[in-house]
Amino acid sequence: MTNYFQFFNLPISPQIDKAELKRRFYANSKRFHPDFHTLAGNQAQEEALEQSTLNNQGYKLLTNDDRRLKHLLDLKGAFGEEGTNKMPQAFLMEMMDINEALMELQFEENPDARTKVEKMIADLEAGFDHEVADVLNNYDDATVSAEDLGKLKDYYLKKRYLRRLKQQSPEV
Protein backbone atom coordinates (compact mmCIF):
# COMPACT_ATOMS: atom_id res chain seq x y z
CA MET A 1 0.00 0.00 0.00
CA THR A 2 1.31 3.41 -0.95
CA ASN A 3 1.77 5.76 1.97
CA TYR A 4 0.67 9.08 0.50
CA PHE A 5 1.75 11.00 3.59
CA GLN A 6 5.26 9.70 2.99
CA PHE A 7 5.01 10.38 -0.75
CA PHE A 8 4.37 14.07 -0.01
CA ASN A 9 6.76 14.07 2.97
CA LEU A 10 3.95 15.05 5.33
CA PRO A 11 3.42 13.77 8.88
CA ILE A 12 0.85 10.99 9.20
CA SER A 13 -2.14 12.75 10.70
CA PRO A 14 -5.90 12.96 10.30
CA GLN A 15 -5.48 16.71 9.80
CA ILE A 16 -2.94 18.20 7.46
CA ASP A 17 -1.83 21.58 6.21
CA LYS A 18 -3.72 21.63 2.92
CA ALA A 19 -1.80 24.64 1.63
CA GLU A 20 1.47 22.75 2.15
CA LEU A 21 0.02 19.68 0.45
CA LYS A 22 -1.00 21.81 -2.53
CA ARG A 23 2.47 23.36 -2.73
CA ARG A 24 4.09 19.90 -2.73
CA PHE A 25 1.56 18.60 -5.24
CA TYR A 26 2.41 21.38 -7.71
CA ALA A 27 6.15 20.91 -7.17
CA ASN A 28 5.73 17.17 -7.87
CA SER A 29 3.55 17.91 -10.88
CA LYS A 30 6.36 19.91 -12.43
CA ARG A 31 8.98 17.35 -11.45
CA PHE A 32 7.12 14.26 -12.67
CA HIS A 33 5.06 15.58 -15.58
CA PRO A 34 5.61 13.20 -18.53
CA ASP A 35 6.17 16.12 -20.94
CA PHE A 36 9.41 16.94 -19.13
CA HIS A 37 10.72 13.42 -19.72
CA THR A 38 10.09 12.97 -23.44
CA LEU A 39 13.80 12.80 -24.25
CA ALA A 40 14.54 10.36 -21.44
CA GLY A 41 14.64 6.62 -21.96
CA ASN A 42 11.57 4.41 -21.75
CA GLN A 43 12.25 3.41 -18.16
CA ALA A 44 12.59 7.04 -17.03
CA GLN A 45 9.40 7.95 -18.88
CA GLU A 46 7.50 5.09 -17.24
CA GLU A 47 8.86 6.08 -13.83
CA ALA A 48 7.79 9.70 -14.36
CA LEU A 49 4.32 8.59 -15.45
CA GLU A 50 4.02 6.33 -12.39
CA GLN A 51 5.13 9.12 -10.04
CA SER A 52 2.76 11.56 -11.74
CA THR A 53 -0.10 9.10 -11.22
CA LEU A 54 0.82 8.65 -7.55
CA ASN A 55 0.99 12.42 -7.18
CA ASN A 56 -2.52 12.88 -8.58
CA GLN A 57 -4.02 9.96 -6.64
CA GLY A 58 -2.36 11.02 -3.39
CA TYR A 59 -3.46 14.62 -3.73
CA LYS A 60 -7.05 13.58 -4.41
CA LEU A 61 -7.02 11.25 -1.40
CA LEU A 62 -5.30 13.57 1.09
CA THR A 63 -7.46 16.61 0.28
CA ASN A 64 -10.59 14.65 1.27
CA ASP A 65 -10.98 14.48 5.07
CA ASP A 66 -12.81 11.13 5.09
CA ARG A 67 -10.52 9.43 2.58
CA ARG A 68 -7.45 10.77 4.41
CA LEU A 69 -8.71 9.37 7.72
CA LYS A 70 -9.44 5.99 6.13
CA HIS A 71 -5.94 5.98 4.58
CA LEU A 72 -4.39 6.71 7.98
CA LEU A 73 -6.44 3.93 9.60
CA ASP A 74 -5.47 1.53 6.80
CA LEU A 75 -1.80 2.37 7.28
CA LYS A 76 -2.11 1.74 11.02
CA GLY A 77 -3.93 -1.57 10.47
CA ALA A 78 -6.90 -0.32 12.50
CA PHE A 79 -9.54 -2.10 10.45
CA GLY A 80 -10.30 -5.77 10.76
CA GLU A 81 -11.25 -7.99 7.86
CA GLU A 82 -14.17 -6.76 5.74
CA GLY A 83 -17.40 -7.26 7.66
CA THR A 84 -15.72 -7.49 11.08
CA ASN A 85 -15.68 -3.78 11.89
CA LYS A 86 -18.58 -3.42 14.31
CA MET A 87 -20.45 -0.25 15.10
CA PRO A 88 -20.96 0.66 18.76
CA GLN A 89 -24.32 -0.67 20.00
CA ALA A 90 -25.45 2.71 21.39
CA PHE A 91 -24.91 4.29 17.97
CA LEU A 92 -26.94 1.57 16.26
CA MET A 93 -29.81 2.14 18.68
CA GLU A 94 -29.80 5.86 17.89
CA MET A 95 -29.72 5.07 14.20
CA MET A 96 -32.76 2.81 14.56
CA ASP A 97 -34.79 5.79 15.74
CA ILE A 98 -33.56 7.93 12.85
CA ASN A 99 -34.21 5.18 10.30
CA GLU A 100 -37.76 4.74 11.60
CA ALA A 101 -38.39 8.48 11.37
CA LEU A 102 -37.04 8.54 7.80
CA MET A 103 -39.28 5.62 6.80
CA GLU A 104 -42.29 7.48 8.18
CA LEU A 105 -41.33 10.51 6.09
CA GLN A 106 -41.28 8.35 2.96
CA PHE A 107 -44.94 7.49 3.52
CA GLU A 108 -46.10 10.90 4.65
CA GLU A 109 -44.17 14.14 4.25
CA ASN A 110 -44.22 16.19 7.43
CA PRO A 111 -42.03 19.33 7.49
CA ASP A 112 -41.88 19.40 11.30
CA ALA A 113 -40.85 15.73 11.46
CA ARG A 114 -38.25 16.32 8.72
CA THR A 115 -36.78 19.22 10.67
CA LYS A 116 -36.66 17.03 13.78
CA VAL A 117 -34.80 14.24 11.90
CA GLU A 118 -32.36 16.72 10.37
CA LYS A 119 -31.65 18.09 13.85
CA MET A 120 -31.15 14.58 15.24
CA ILE A 121 -28.59 13.86 12.51
CA ALA A 122 -26.83 17.21 12.98
CA ASP A 123 -26.66 16.64 16.74
CA LEU A 124 -25.20 13.16 16.21
CA GLU A 125 -22.54 14.53 13.86
CA ALA A 126 -21.66 17.30 16.30
CA GLY A 127 -21.38 14.70 19.06
CA PHE A 128 -19.05 12.56 16.95
CA ASP A 129 -16.86 15.55 16.23
CA HIS A 130 -16.76 16.48 19.91
CA GLU A 131 -15.93 12.92 21.04
CA VAL A 132 -12.88 12.71 18.82
CA ALA A 133 -11.77 16.37 18.66
CA ASP A 134 -8.90 15.88 21.10
CA VAL A 135 -7.52 12.93 19.13
CA LEU A 136 -7.91 14.74 15.80
CA ASN A 137 -6.31 17.96 17.03
CA ASN A 138 -3.46 16.41 19.00
CA TYR A 139 -2.64 13.36 16.91
CA ASP A 140 0.97 12.23 17.15
CA ASP A 141 1.70 9.20 14.99
CA ALA A 142 4.71 8.23 17.09
CA THR A 143 2.71 7.96 20.31
CA VAL A 144 -0.87 7.25 19.19
CA SER A 145 -2.52 4.62 21.37
CA ALA A 146 -4.66 1.70 20.27
CA GLU A 147 -7.52 3.34 22.17
CA ASP A 148 -7.17 6.56 20.17
CA LEU A 149 -7.00 4.61 16.91
CA GLY A 150 -10.18 2.84 18.02
CA LYS A 151 -11.85 6.22 18.59
CA LEU A 152 -10.78 7.36 15.12
CA LYS A 153 -12.06 4.12 13.58
CA ASP A 154 -15.45 4.45 15.31
CA TYR A 155 -15.62 8.08 14.20
CA TYR A 156 -14.89 7.10 10.60
CA LEU A 157 -17.43 4.26 10.61
CA LYS A 158 -20.15 6.43 12.14
CA LYS A 159 -19.57 9.19 9.62
CA ARG A 160 -19.61 6.66 6.77
CA TYR A 161 -22.90 5.25 8.05
CA LEU A 162 -24.48 8.71 8.17
CA ARG A 163 -23.09 9.58 4.73
CA ARG A 164 -24.77 6.48 3.27
CA LEU A 165 -27.99 7.33 5.08
CA LYS A 166 -27.94 10.83 3.60
CA GLN A 167 -27.28 9.43 0.12
CA GLN A 168 -30.27 7.12 0.47
CA SER A 169 -32.45 9.99 1.73
CA PRO A 170 -31.09 12.99 -0.19
CA GLU A 171 -33.71 15.31 1.26
CA VAL A 172 -32.05 15.03 4.68
DORO-164673 format. One record per residue (C-alpha): residue in one letter; x, y, z. Coordinates in Angstrom, 2 decimals, decimal comma. Example, Ala and Ser with C-alpha at 12.3 -4.5 7.8 and 13.67 -1.06 7.14 Angstrom:
BEGIN
<code->a east->12,30 north->-4,50 up->7,80>
<code->s east->13,67 north->-1,06 up->7,14>
This chain:
BEGIN
<code->m east->0,00 north->0,00 up->0,00>
<code->t east->1,31 north->3,41 up->-0,95>
<code->n east->1,77 north->5,76 up->1,97>
<code->y east->0,67 north->9,08 up->0,50>
<code->f east->1,75 north->11,00 up->3,59>
<code->q east->5,26 north->9,70 up->2,99>
<code->f east->5,01 north->10,38 up->-0,75>
<code->f east->4,37 north->14,07 up->-0,01>
<code->n east->6,76 north->14,07 up->2,97>
<code->l east->3,95 north->15,05 up->5,33>
<code->p east->3,42 north->13,77 up->8,88>
<code->i east->0,85 north->10,99 up->9,20>
<code->s east->-2,14 north->12,75 up->10,70>
<code->p east->-5,90 north->12,96 up->10,30>
<code->q east->-5,48 north->16,71 up->9,80>
<code->i east->-2,94 north->18,20 up->7,46>
<code->d east->-1,83 north->21,58 up->6,21>
<code->k east->-3,72 north->21,63 up->2,92>
<code->a east->-1,80 north->24,64 up->1,63>
<code->e east->1,47 north->22,75 up->2,15>
<code->l east->0,02 north->19,68 up->0,45>
<code->k east->-1,00 north->21,81 up->-2,53>
<code->r east->2,47 north->23,36 up->-2,73>
<code->r east->4,09 north->19,90 up->-2,73>
<code->f east->1,56 north->18,60 up->-5,24>
<code->y east->2,41 north->21,38 up->-7,71>
<code->a east->6,15 north->20,91 up->-7,17>
<code->n east->5,73 north->17,17 up->-7,87>
<code->s east->3,55 north->17,91 up->-10,88>
<code->k east->6,36 north->19,91 up->-12,43>
<code->r east->8,98 north->17,35 up->-11,45>
<code->f east->7,12 north->14,26 up->-12,67>
<code->h east->5,06 north->15,58 up->-15,58>
<code->p east->5,61 north->13,20 up->-18,53>
<code->d east->6,17 north->16,12 up->-20,94>
<code->f east->9,41 north->16,94 up->-19,13>
<code->h east->10,72 north->13,42 up->-19,72>
<code->t east->10,09 north->12,97 up->-23,44>
<code->l east->13,80 north->12,80 up->-24,25>
<code->a east->14,54 north->10,36 up->-21,44>
<code->g east->14,64 north->6,62 up->-21,96>
<code->n east->11,57 north->4,41 up->-21,75>
<code->q east->12,25 north->3,41 up->-18,16>
<code->a east->12,59 north->7,04 up->-17,03>
<code->q east->9,40 north->7,95 up->-18,88>
<code->e east->7,50 north->5,09 up->-17,24>
<code->e east->8,86 north->6,08 up->-13,83>
<code->a east->7,79 north->9,70 up->-14,36>
<code->l east->4,32 north->8,59 up->-15,45>
<code->e east->4,02 north->6,33 up->-12,39>
<code->q east->5,13 north->9,12 up->-10,04>
<code->s east->2,76 north->11,56 up->-11,74>
<code->t east->-0,10 north->9,10 up->-11,22>
<code->l east->0,82 north->8,65 up->-7,55>
<code->n east->0,99 north->12,42 up->-7,18>
<code->n east->-2,52 north->12,88 up->-8,58>
<code->q east->-4,02 north->9,96 up->-6,64>
<code->g east->-2,36 north->11,02 up->-3,39>
<code->y east->-3,46 north->14,62 up->-3,73>
<code->k east->-7,05 north->13,58 up->-4,41>
<code->l east->-7,02 north->11,25 up->-1,40>
<code->l east->-5,30 north->13,57 up->1,09>
<code->t east->-7,46 north->16,61 up->0,28>
<code->n east->-10,59 north->14,65 up->1,27>
<code->d east->-10,98 north->14,48 up->5,07>
<code->d east->-12,81 north->11,13 up->5,09>
<code->r east->-10,52 north->9,43 up->2,58>
<code->r east->-7,45 north->10,77 up->4,41>
<code->l east->-8,71 north->9,37 up->7,72>
<code->k east->-9,44 north->5,99 up->6,13>
<code->h east->-5,94 north->5,98 up->4,58>
<code->l east->-4,39 north->6,71 up->7,98>
<code->l east->-6,44 north->3,93 up->9,60>
<code->d east->-5,47 north->1,53 up->6,80>
<code->l east->-1,80 north->2,37 up->7,28>
<code->k east->-2,11 north->1,74 up->11,02>
<code->g east->-3,93 north->-1,57 up->10,47>
<code->a east->-6,90 north->-0,32 up->12,50>
<code->f east->-9,54 north->-2,10 up->10,45>
<code->g east->-10,30 north->-5,77 up->10,76>
<code->e east->-11,25 north->-7,99 up->7,86>
<code->e east->-14,17 north->-6,76 up->5,74>
<code->g east->-17,40 north->-7,26 up->7,66>
<code->t east->-15,72 north->-7,49 up->11,08>
<code->n east->-15,68 north->-3,78 up->11,89>
<code->k east->-18,58 north->-3,42 up->14,31>
<code->m east->-20,45 north->-0,25 up->15,10>
<code->p east->-20,96 north->0,66 up->18,76>
<code->q east->-24,32 north->-0,67 up->20,00>
<code->a east->-25,45 north->2,71 up->21,39>
<code->f east->-24,91 north->4,29 up->17,97>
<code->l east->-26,94 north->1,57 up->16,26>
<code->m east->-29,81 north->2,14 up->18,68>
<code->e east->-29,80 north->5,86 up->17,89>
<code->m east->-29,72 north->5,07 up->14,20>
<code->m east->-32,76 north->2,81 up->14,56>
<code->d east->-34,79 north->5,79 up->15,74>
<code->i east->-33,56 north->7,93 up->12,85>
<code->n east->-34,21 north->5,18 up->10,30>
<code->e east->-37,76 north->4,74 up->11,60>
<code->a east->-38,39 north->8,48 up->11,37>
<code->l east->-37,04 north->8,54 up->7,80>
<code->m east->-39,28 north->5,62 up->6,80>
<code->e east->-42,29 north->7,48 up->8,18>
<code->l east->-41,33 north->10,51 up->6,09>
<code->q east->-41,28 north->8,35 up->2,96>
<code->f east->-44,94 north->7,49 up->3,52>
<code->e east->-46,10 north->10,90 up->4,65>
<code->e east->-44,17 north->14,14 up->4,25>
<code->n east->-44,22 north->16,19 up->7,43>
<code->p east->-42,03 north->19,33 up->7,49>
<code->d east->-41,88 north->19,40 up->11,30>
<code->a east->-40,85 north->15,73 up->11,46>
<code->r east->-38,25 north->16,32 up->8,72>
<code->t east->-36,78 north->19,22 up->10,67>
<code->k east->-36,66 north->17,03 up->13,78>
<code->v east->-34,80 north->14,24 up->11,90>
<code->e east->-32,36 north->16,72 up->10,37>
<code->k east->-31,65 north->18,09 up->13,85>
<code->m east->-31,15 north->14,58 up->15,24>
<code->i east->-28,59 north->13,86 up->12,51>
<code->a east->-26,83 north->17,21 up->12,98>
<code->d east->-26,66 north->16,64 up->16,74>
<code->l east->-25,20 north->13,16 up->16,21>
<code->e east->-22,54 north->14,53 up->13,86>
<code->a east->-21,66 north->17,30 up->16,30>
<code->g east->-21,38 north->14,70 up->19,06>
<code->f east->-19,05 north->12,56 up->16,95>
<code->d east->-16,86 north->15,55 up->16,23>
<code->h east->-16,76 north->16,48 up->19,91>
<code->e east->-15,93 north->12,92 up->21,04>
<code->v east->-12,88 north->12,71 up->18,82>
<code->a east->-11,77 north->16,37 up->18,66>
<code->d east->-8,90 north->15,88 up->21,10>
<code->v east->-7,52 north->12,93 up->19,13>
<code->l east->-7,91 north->14,74 up->15,80>
<code->n east->-6,31 north->17,96 up->17,03>
<code->n east->-3,46 north->16,41 up->19,00>
<code->y east->-2,64 north->13,36 up->16,91>
<code->d east->0,97 north->12,23 up->17,15>
<code->d east->1,70 north->9,20 up->14,99>
<code->a east->4,71 north->8,23 up->17,09>
<code->t east->2,71 north->7,96 up->20,31>
<code->v east->-0,87 north->7,25 up->19,19>
<code->s east->-2,52 north->4,62 up->21,37>
<code->a east->-4,66 north->1,70 up->20,27>
<code->e east->-7,52 north->3,34 up->22,17>
<code->d east->-7,17 north->6,56 up->20,17>
<code->l east->-7,00 north->4,61 up->16,91>
<code->g east->-10,18 north->2,84 up->18,02>
<code->k east->-11,85 north->6,22 up->18,59>
<code->l east->-10,78 north->7,36 up->15,12>
<code->k east->-12,06 north->4,12 up->13,58>
<code->d east->-15,45 north->4,45 up->15,31>
<code->y east->-15,62 north->8,08 up->14,20>
<code->y east->-14,89 north->7,10 up->10,60>
<code->l east->-17,43 north->4,26 up->10,61>
<code->k east->-20,15 north->6,43 up->12,14>
<code->k east->-19,57 north->9,19 up->9,62>
<code->r east->-19,61 north->6,66 up->6,77>
<code->y east->-22,90 north->5,25 up->8,05>
<code->l east->-24,48 north->8,71 up->8,17>
<code->r east->-23,09 north->9,58 up->4,73>
<code->r east->-24,77 north->6,48 up->3,27>
<code->l east->-27,99 north->7,33 up->5,08>
<code->k east->-27,94 north->10,83 up->3,60>
<code->q east->-27,28 north->9,43 up->0,12>
<code->q east->-30,27 north->7,12 up->0,47>
<code->s east->-32,45 north->9,99 up->1,73>
<code->p east->-31,09 north->12,99 up->-0,19>
<code->e east->-33,71 north->15,31 up->1,26>
<code->v east->-32,05 north->15,03 up->4,68>
